């Protein structure tokens, strides 16, 4: 559409290896070039779910003071697929073509 910012895309390829280092399968995904976006034009705010080091130190000090047991864990792909409240337009990948003139 006219007067809309279009975000570029690129393919990312990765080989999955077994314990011997042999390729077991290939993975690919289409990603947006978010680094090309401009704050205030393409987005208003960003948010990352990472604690500041001061907060971690305070938490550990309090847990030690109270005698709590603290466990560490890692969660992968927590926010991989989020919901968007606004319209976002991206470039079509190379090789993608439609016979009809439609926007998807």
Backbone as a printed PyTorch tensor [residue, N CA C, xyz], in Angstrom:
tensor([[[  0.8200,  -1.2020,   0.0000],
         [  0.0000,   0.0000,   0.0000],
         [  0.8650,   1.2690,   0.0000]],

        [[  0.3310,   2.3130,  -0.5450],
         [  1.0590,   3.5730,  -0.5850],
         [  1.1170,   4.1790,   0.8120]],

        [[  2.1570,   4.9690,   1.0420],
         [  2.3750,   5.6620,   2.3190],
         [  2.5540,   4.7130,   3.5000]],

        [[  3.0160,   3.5150,   3.2520],
         [  3.3030,   2.5520,   4.3220],
         [  4.7710,   2.1650,   4.2470]],

        [[  5.3940,   2.0150,   5.3990],
         [  6.7850,   1.5610,   5.4310],
         [  6.8190,   0.0510,   5.2610]],

        [[  7.6490,  -0.4040,   4.3500],
         [  7.7540,  -1.8340,   4.0730],
         [  9.0770,  -2.3320,   4.6360]],

        [[  9.0120,  -3.3680,   5.4490],
         [ 10.1950,  -3.9370,   6.0860],
         [ 10.7610,  -5.0190,   5.1760]],

        [[ 12.0610,  -4.9810,   4.9630],
         [ 12.7170,  -5.9770,   4.1250],
         [ 12.7680,  -7.3380,   4.8070]],

        [[ 13.0100,  -8.3710,   4.0250],
         [ 13.0980,  -9.7340,   4.5530],
         [ 14.3550, -10.4090,   4.0280]],

        [[ 14.7500, -11.4680,   4.6930],
         [ 15.8390, -12.3050,   4.1960],
         [ 15.6620, -13.7090,   4.7500]],

        [[ 16.2190, -14.6700,   4.0340],
         [ 16.1700, -16.0590,   4.4630],
         [ 17.3690, -16.3520,   5.3530]],

        [[ 17.1380, -17.0950,   6.4300],
         [ 18.2110, -17.5500,   7.3130],
         [ 18.2230, -19.0680,   7.2450]],

        [[ 19.3840, -19.6280,   6.9220],
         [ 19.5350, -21.0760,   6.7770],
         [ 20.4500, -21.6020,   7.8740]],

        [[ 20.1210, -22.7810,   8.4020],
         [ 20.9400, -23.4050,   9.4340],
         [ 20.8930, -24.9150,   9.2600]],

        [[ 22.0250, -25.5420,   9.4500],
         [ 22.1040, -26.9980,   9.4260],
         [ 22.0120, -27.5310,  10.8440]],

        [[ 21.1900, -28.5500,  11.0530],
         [ 21.1150, -29.2310,  12.3470],
         [ 22.0950, -30.3920,  12.3030]],

        [[ 22.9380, -30.4870,  13.3220],
         [ 23.9760, -31.5110,  13.3630],
         [ 23.6810, -32.5350,  14.4480]],

        [[ 24.1570, -33.7600,  14.2330],
         [ 24.0560, -34.7780,  15.2790],
         [ 25.3120, -34.7040,  16.1460]],

        [[ 25.4420, -35.6280,  17.0900],
         [ 26.5810, -35.5970,  18.0120],
         [ 27.9270, -35.8280,  17.3260]],

        [[ 27.9160, -36.3970,  16.1290],
         [ 29.1540, -36.6170,  15.3730],
         [ 29.5130, -35.4260,  14.4870]],

        [[ 28.6620, -34.4130,  14.4730],
         [ 28.9080, -33.2480,  13.6380],
         [ 28.4200, -33.3960,  12.2170]],

        [[ 27.6240, -34.4330,  11.9480],
         [ 27.0880, -34.6560,  10.6080],
         [ 25.7510, -33.9380,  10.4680]],

        [[ 25.4980, -33.4200,   9.2810],
         [ 24.2430, -32.7140,   9.0220],
         [ 23.1000, -33.7230,   9.0030]],

        [[ 22.0850, -33.4930,   9.8500],
         [ 20.9230, -34.3810,   9.8880],
         [ 19.7270, -33.7760,   9.1620]],

        [[ 19.6200, -32.4540,   9.1730],
         [ 18.5520, -31.8010,   8.4250],
         [ 18.8830, -30.3250,   8.2790]],

        [[ 18.1940, -29.7000,   7.3620],
         [ 18.3790, -28.2740,   7.1040],
         [ 17.1470, -27.5320,   7.6010]],

        [[ 17.3730, -26.3820,   8.1970],
         [ 16.2650, -25.5450,   8.6450],
         [ 16.3940, -24.1890,   7.9700]],

        [[ 15.2660, -23.6030,   7.6580],
         [ 15.2690, -22.2680,   7.0960],
         [ 14.0700, -21.5140,   7.6310]],

        [[ 14.2300, -20.1830,   7.6850],
         [ 13.1050, -19.3500,   8.0970],
         [ 13.2570, -17.9760,   7.4710]],

        [[ 12.1450, -17.3460,   7.2510],
         [ 12.1200, -16.0070,   6.6840],
         [ 12.0400, -15.0220,   7.8410]],

        [[ 12.9670, -14.0780,   7.8980],
         [ 12.9910, -13.1100,   8.9870],
         [ 12.9060, -11.6970,   8.4210]],

        [[ 12.4090, -10.7860,   9.2400],
         [ 12.3380,  -9.3810,   8.8550],
         [ 13.6300,  -8.6820,   9.2280]],

        [[ 13.9890,  -7.6930,   8.4440],
         [ 15.1840,  -6.8950,   8.7220],
         [ 14.8020,  -5.7640,   9.6770]],

        [[ 14.5810,  -6.1370,  10.9250],
         [ 14.1540,  -5.1630,  11.9250],
         [ 15.1770,  -4.0860,  12.1960]],

        [[ 16.4480,  -4.3680,  11.9300],
         [ 17.4980,  -3.3830,  12.1660],
         [ 17.3700,  -2.1710,  11.2480]],

        [[ 16.5900,  -2.2740,  10.1880],
         [ 16.4190,  -1.1650,   9.2570],
         [ 15.2690,  -0.2480,   9.6670]],

        [[ 14.5660,  -0.5840,  10.7350],
         [ 13.4470,   0.2310,  11.1800],
         [ 13.9470,   1.4670,  11.9280]],

        [[ 13.1390,   2.5200,  11.9200],
         [ 13.4840,   3.7760,  12.5670],
         [ 12.5090,   4.0180,  13.7110]],

        [[ 13.0550,   4.2900,  14.9060],
         [ 12.1980,   4.5430,  16.0690],
         [ 11.3650,   5.8000,  15.8290]],

        [[ 10.0940,   5.7390,  16.1860],
         [  9.1860,   6.8490,  15.9790],
         [  8.5130,   6.8310,  14.6210]],

        [[  9.0840,   6.0960,  13.6680],
         [  8.4850,   5.9700,  12.3370],
         [  7.8910,   4.5820,  12.1800]],

        [[  8.7130,   3.5560,  12.3890],
         [  8.2720,   2.1740,  12.2220],
         [  7.7670,   1.5460,  13.5160]],

        [[  8.1980,   2.0640,  14.6560],
         [  7.7470,   1.5310,  15.9440],
         [  7.8410,   2.6300,  16.9880]],

        [[  7.0960,   2.4560,  18.0800],
         [  7.0830,   3.4620,  19.1390],
         [  7.9510,   3.0720,  20.3240]],

        [[  7.9200,   1.8040,  20.7050],
         [  8.6810,   1.3810,  21.8750],
         [  9.1440,  -0.0550,  21.6940]],

        [[ 10.1740,  -0.4040,  22.4320],
         [ 10.6650,  -1.7790,  22.4290],
         [ 10.6470,  -2.2930,  23.8530]],

        [[ 10.6040,  -3.5970,  23.9870],
         [ 10.5620,  -4.2010,  25.3130],
         [ 11.2670,  -5.5360,  25.2580]],

        [[ 12.1740,  -5.7460,  26.1830],
         [ 12.9280,  -6.9890,  26.2440],
         [ 12.7560,  -7.5850,  27.6310]],

        [[ 12.4510,  -8.8640,  27.6950],
         [ 12.2690,  -9.5420,  28.9730],
         [ 13.6060, -10.0340,  29.5140]],

        [[ 14.4610,  -9.1030,  29.8880],
         [ 15.7540,  -9.4370,  30.4790],
         [ 15.9130,  -8.5750,  31.7180]],

        [[ 16.2280,  -9.2120,  32.8230],
         [ 16.3810,  -8.4780,  34.0770],
         [ 17.6960,  -7.7130,  34.0870]],

        [[ 17.6710,  -6.5310,  34.6960],
         [ 18.9060,  -5.7730,  34.8720],
         [ 19.7470,  -6.4420,  35.9430]],

        [[ 21.0510,  -6.2860,  35.8490],
         [ 21.9590,  -6.9320,  36.7850],
         [ 21.7070,  -6.4720,  38.2220]],

        [[ 21.3360,  -5.2090,  38.4220],
         [ 21.0390,  -4.7110,  39.7660],
         [ 19.8620,  -5.4650,  40.3750]],

        [[ 18.8460,  -5.7560,  39.5520],
         [ 17.6750,  -6.4850,  40.0480],
         [ 18.0420,  -7.9180,  40.4150]],

        [[ 18.9090,  -8.5390,  39.6330],
         [ 19.3390,  -9.9100,  39.9360],
         [ 20.1250,  -9.9400,  41.2380]],

        [[ 21.0410,  -8.9840,  41.4200],
         [ 21.8290,  -8.9170,  42.6610],
         [ 20.9250,  -8.7030,  43.8720]],

        [[ 19.9510,  -7.8140,  43.7430],
         [ 19.0290,  -7.5550,  44.8470],
         [ 18.2200,  -8.8010,  45.1730]],

        [[ 17.7380,  -9.4870,  44.1500],
         [ 16.9770, -10.7150,  44.3630],
         [ 17.8190, -11.7680,  45.0730]],

        [[ 19.0570, -11.9790,  44.6160],
         [ 19.9260, -12.9850,  45.2320],
         [ 20.2840, -12.6150,  46.6650]],

        [[ 20.5130, -11.3290,  46.9230],
         [ 20.8170, -10.8980,  48.2930],
         [ 19.6250, -11.1460,  49.2090]],

        [[ 18.4220, -10.8260,  48.7390],
         [ 17.2210, -11.0410,  49.5520],
         [ 16.9700, -12.5320,  49.7770]],

        [[ 17.1510, -13.3430,  48.7290],
         [ 16.9590, -14.7900,  48.8590],
         [ 17.9560, -15.3800,  49.8460]],

        [[ 19.1930, -14.9040,  49.8190],
         [ 20.2010, -15.3750,  50.7710],
         [ 19.8410, -14.9490,  52.1860]],

        [[ 19.4060, -13.7170,  52.3460],
         [ 19.0140, -13.1950,  53.6630],
         [ 17.8680, -14.0080,  54.2640]],

        [[ 16.9000, -14.3790,  53.4320],
         [ 15.7370, -15.1390,  53.9040],
         [ 15.9820, -16.6420,  53.9320]],

        [[ 17.1000, -17.1030,  53.3680],
         [ 17.4040, -18.5320,  53.3470],
         [ 16.6250, -19.3090,  52.3000]],

        [[ 16.1910, -18.6340,  51.2420],
         [ 15.4390, -19.3020,  50.1780],
         [ 16.3760, -20.0970,  49.2790]],

        [[ 15.8540, -21.1750,  48.7000],
         [ 16.5820, -21.8950,  47.6590],
         [ 16.2640, -21.2290,  46.3230]],

        [[ 17.2820, -21.0080,  45.5240],
         [ 17.1110, -20.3610,  44.2220],
         [ 17.5140, -21.3560,  43.1410]],

        [[ 16.6610, -21.5240,  42.1400],
         [ 16.9260, -22.4230,  41.0230],
         [ 17.0460, -21.6030,  39.7500]],

        [[ 17.9630, -22.0030,  38.8920],
         [ 18.1520, -21.3380,  37.6090],
         [ 17.5320, -22.1960,  36.5230]],

        [[ 16.8770, -21.5590,  35.5460],
         [ 16.3130, -22.2870,  34.4210],
         [ 16.3780, -21.4170,  33.1780]],

        [[ 16.2520, -22.0480,  32.0440],
         [ 16.3080, -21.3520,  30.7700],
         [ 15.0630, -21.7100,  29.9720]],

        [[ 14.3800, -20.7050,  29.4440],
         [ 13.1880, -20.9220,  28.6280],
         [ 13.5170, -20.4620,  27.2170]],

        [[ 13.4240, -21.3660,  26.2590],
         [ 13.7390, -21.0320,  24.8720],
         [ 12.4630, -20.7090,  24.1010]],

        [[ 12.5580, -19.7860,  23.1900],
         [ 11.4590, -19.4260,  22.2850],
         [ 10.2250, -18.9390,  23.0290]],

        [[ 10.4260, -18.2010,  24.1010],
         [  9.2910, -17.7450,  24.8910],
         [  8.3710, -16.8310,  24.0950]],

        [[  8.9350, -15.8680,  23.3910],
         [  8.1220, -14.9000,  22.6710],
         [  8.3880, -14.9670,  21.1700]],

        [[  8.5520, -16.1770,  20.6690],
         [  8.8340, -16.3450,  19.2480],
         [  7.6410, -15.9230,  18.3930]],

        [[  6.4490, -16.2850,  18.8120],
         [  5.2420, -15.9670,  18.0520],
         [  4.3190, -15.1190,  18.9100]],

        [[  4.4120, -13.8220,  18.7670],
         [  3.5670, -12.9150,  19.5340],
         [  2.4470, -12.3590,  18.6780]],

        [[  1.4850, -11.7260,  19.3270],
         [  0.3710, -11.1010,  18.6210],
         [  0.6990,  -9.6400,  18.3460]],

        [[  0.3930,  -9.1690,  17.1380],
         [  0.5960,  -7.7770,  16.7670],
         [ -0.7450,  -7.0610,  16.7700]],

        [[ -0.7560,  -5.8450,  17.3080],
         [ -1.9860,  -5.0570,  17.3460],
         [ -2.0650,  -4.0560,  16.2000]],

        [[ -1.0080,  -3.9450,  15.4030],
         [ -1.0040,  -3.0180,  14.2880],
         [ -0.6290,  -3.7480,  13.0040]],

        [[ -0.8860,  -3.0870,  11.8800],
         [ -0.5570,  -3.6900,  10.5930],
         [  0.9260,  -3.5070,  10.3110]],

        [[  1.5580,  -4.5570,   9.8120],
         [  2.9700,  -4.5260,   9.4480],
         [  3.0810,  -5.0360,   8.0220]],

        [[  3.8480,  -4.3360,   7.1970],
         [  4.0160,  -4.7250,   5.8020],
         [  5.4690,  -5.1210,   5.5720]],

        [[  5.6720,  -6.2870,   4.9330],
         [  7.0170,  -6.7660,   4.6350],
         [  7.1410,  -7.0380,   3.1470]],

        [[  8.3910,  -7.0480,   2.6740],
         [  8.6490,  -7.3850,   1.2740],
         [  8.3400,  -8.8490,   1.0160]],

        [[  7.9020,  -9.1310,  -0.1870],
         [  7.7290, -10.5260,  -0.5660],
         [  9.1020, -11.1410,  -0.7900]],

        [[  9.2850, -12.3870,  -0.3970],
         [ 10.5740, -13.0380,  -0.6390],
         [ 10.8320, -13.2230,  -2.1310]],

        [[ 12.1090, -13.2740,  -2.4960],
         [ 12.4700, -13.5260,  -3.8950],
         [ 11.8690, -14.8490,  -4.3510]],

        [[ 11.3630, -14.8620,  -5.5550],
         [ 10.7820, -16.0760,  -6.1090],
         [  9.3130, -16.2500,  -5.7970]],

        [[  8.7430, -15.4090,  -4.9500],
         [  7.3280, -15.5010,  -4.6130],
         [  6.5590, -14.6230,  -5.5820]],

        [[  5.5780, -15.1970,  -6.2700],
         [  4.7840, -14.4090,  -7.2050],
         [  3.3380, -14.8690,  -7.1580]],

        [[  2.4550, -13.9430,  -7.4450],
         [  1.0250, -14.2180,  -7.4890],
         [  0.5030, -13.9310,  -8.8850]],

        [[ -0.5010, -14.6780,  -9.2900],
         [ -1.1280, -14.3970, -10.5770],
         [ -2.1460, -13.2720, -10.4360]],

        [[ -2.6220, -13.0540,  -9.2290],
         [ -3.5810, -11.9880,  -8.9660],
         [ -2.8710, -10.8650,  -8.2240]],

        [[ -3.3910,  -9.6550,  -8.3180],
         [ -2.7860,  -8.5070,  -7.6440],
         [ -3.4600,  -8.3220,  -6.2860]],

        [[ -3.0440,  -9.1190,  -5.3040],
         [ -3.6280,  -9.0520,  -3.9660],
         [ -2.5350,  -8.8350,  -2.9360]],

        [[ -2.9030,  -8.1850,  -1.8430],
         [ -2.0050,  -8.0440,  -0.6990],
         [ -2.4260,  -9.0480,   0.3550]],

        [[ -1.4710,  -9.7720,   0.9150],
         [ -1.7680, -10.7370,   1.9590],
         [ -1.0470, -10.3610,   3.2140]]])
